[in-house]
Amino acid sequence: MADLASRITKPDETPAAAAATENAVDDPTEGSNSKGIIESSYDVEVKLADLQNDTDSPLYSVNSFEELGLPKAINEGLLAMNFKKPSKIQEKALPLMISNPPTNMIAQSQSGTGKTAAFVLTVLARVDFSQPQQPQALLLAPSRELARQIQGVIMTVGQFCENLIVEAAIPGSISRELGVRASVVVGTPGTVMDLIRRRQFDVSQLKVLVIDEADNMLDQQGLGEQCVRVKGMLPKTIQILLFSATFPEKVHNFARKFAPNANEIKLRQQELTVKGISQMYMDCPDEIQKYEILCKLYGLMTVGSSVIFVRTRESANEIQRRMEADGHKVSALHGAFEGQNRDALLDDFRAGRSKVLITTNVLARGIDVSSVSMVINYDIPMKGPGDREPDHETYLHRIGRTGRFGRVGVSISFVYDKKSFDALSQIANFYGIDLIQLSPDDWDATEKKVQDVIKSSRAKPDYAPNALGN
């Protein structure tokens, strides 16, 4: 079978070019998995709100957590998690975020670079633990899964902080009789808004607002309106911290209005892919054979854990039904499930009781499971009316579910027609990456390419997955 490129382009043209670019490092979301972390090699760009330029002075950078002057209990939590030295983003961001008077921050940094720890440490540094039931910090996330994960990180880092109470403001979790009784609240915008309106959430003493996955949260086509409404209910003096792996220009401009006079930290666009992830694509003859090829990959999916991303809930359910009928053990998770069922499904996946998870974009952002060795884009992420254009940001977030904590991983994107091929080509061109082509006609070679990457259990600074060849 002629490959897809020759079916769509001229025979002498080649698909867009190769590989990933950044190591996944020290996001402390899996506790002891922080051991063996690889030092990141990228440069962090800092833009100060007051236009000062001396960002190399001690005021704007630290080499150890002790230099930050954090409470002893927080430092003990970091040591217990084996975090001994700040990552590059933490070196620059933390002194700015915990300084007084508080200043807003807009931070663009890929998953796995320590951004979760950066805002968690800032939150804990702002909390008065003598008032454990008085809400003092609010963190917003786009999904209940990410909110629960962030809640877990805060409790782990703050495990030695006496009287720390962290509640998740997600559907079904806050008592209607008691309301919010915690110093730190992590939730989704809609639930938080409802709690405030019902006077079950006292926001009068809030000191800091963190918005994770801010590009999605502030997008006016997404959760932007809810976030604006929540912000309007909070004290005007609140410190605002916005974090995301990607910031499209339109959203970035809105973020500057949402968090005025903010310091900014970011990575360059071309540094936003992950070097530990070998990005591949599967040339499927047609849509029908896409499913058959997916089933052939099942044996490789269970080497570690795998996530299969599809476009719709209906697709997730249908693929689960067909794979289970064919004897494969898989799970599906999407927004149509009740909250507790979603929690249980994700807990089973984290614990390894479930090895293959079929999902929609609900899990594309922020979810960290260290055992994930493969991500499959069964459907290329698209956006706009009628899915008319490729969604570069979602692609990056999706593949970032593997290659966590310095490990290596594989992402395989399925293409089968001109639209899917063109979309993936545009994504590859946008990030300047090469894609390793896999052929369904030579399954031995395909399995070898994937296995060679997965069996390289740890990424190294000079690891080049595309040396496997195209």
Stockholm file with secondary structure:
# STOCKHOLM 1.0

chainA/1-470         MADLASRITKPDETPAAAAATENAVDDPTEGSNSKGIIESSYDVEVKLADLQNDTDSPLYSVNSFEELGLPKAINEGLLAMNFKKPSKIQEKALPLMISNPPTNMIAQSQSGTGKTAAFVLTVLARVDFSQPQQPQALLLAPSRELARQIQGVIMTVGQFCENLIVEAAIPGSISRELGVRASVVVGTPGTVMDLIRRRQFDVSQLKVLVIDEADNMLDQQGLGEQCVRVKGMLPKTIQILLFSATFPEKVHNFARKFAPNANEIKLRQQELTVKGISQMYMDCPDEIQKYEILCKLYGLMTVGSSVIFVRTRESANEIQRRMEADGHKVSALHGAFEGQNRDALLDDFRAGRSKVLITTNVLARGIDVSSVSMVINYDIPMKGPGDREPDHETYLHRIGRTGRFGRVGVSISFVYDKKSFDALSQIANFYGIDLIQLSPDDWDATEKKVQDVIKSSRAKPDYAPNALGN
#=GR chainA/1-470 SS CCCHHHHHSCTTCCCCBCCCCCCCCCCCSSGGGGTTCCCCCCCCEEECTTCCCCTTSGGGCCSSGGGGTCCHHHHHHHHHTTCCSCCHHHHHHHHHHHSSSCCCEEEECCTTSSHHHHHHHHHHHHCCTTCTTSCCEEEECSSHHHHHHHHHHHHHHTTTSTTCCEEEESTTCSCTTTCCCCSEEEECHHHHHHHHHTTCSCCTTCCEEEEESHHHHTCTTTTHHHHHHHHHTSCTTCEEEEEESCCCHHHHHHHHHHSTTCEEEECCGGGCSCTTEEEEEEECSSHHHHHHHHHHTHHHHTSSEEEEECSCHHHHHHHHHHHHHTTCCCEEECTTSCHHHHHHHHHHHHHTSCCEEEECGGGSSSCCCTTEEEEEESSCCEESTTSCEECHHHHHHHHTTSSGGGCCEEEEEEECSHHHHHHHHHHHHHHTCBCEEECTTCHHHHHHHHHHHHTCCSCCTTCCGGGGCC
#=GC SS_cons         CCCHHHHHSCTTCCCCBCCCCCCCCCCCSSGGGGTTCCCCCCCCEEECTTCCCCTTSGGGCCSSGGGGTCCHHHHHHHHHTTCCSCCHHHHHHHHHHHSSSCCCEEEECCTTSSHHHHHHHHHHHHCCTTCTTSCCEEEECSSHHHHHHHHHHHHHHTTTSTTCCEEEESTTCSCTTTCCCCSEEEECHHHHHHHHHTTCSCCTTCCEEEEESHHHHTCTTTTHHHHHHHHHTSCTTCEEEEEESCCCHHHHHHHHHHSTTCEEEECCGGGCSCTTEEEEEEECSSHHHHHHHHHHTHHHHTSSEEEEECSCHHHHHHHHHHHHHTTCCCEEECTTSCHHHHHHHHHHHHHTSCCEEEECGGGSSSCCCTTEEEEEESSCCEESTTSCEECHHHHHHHHTTSSGGGCCEEEEEEECSHHHHHHHHHHHHHHTCBCEEECTTCHHHHHHHHHHHHTCCSCCTTCCGGGGCC
//
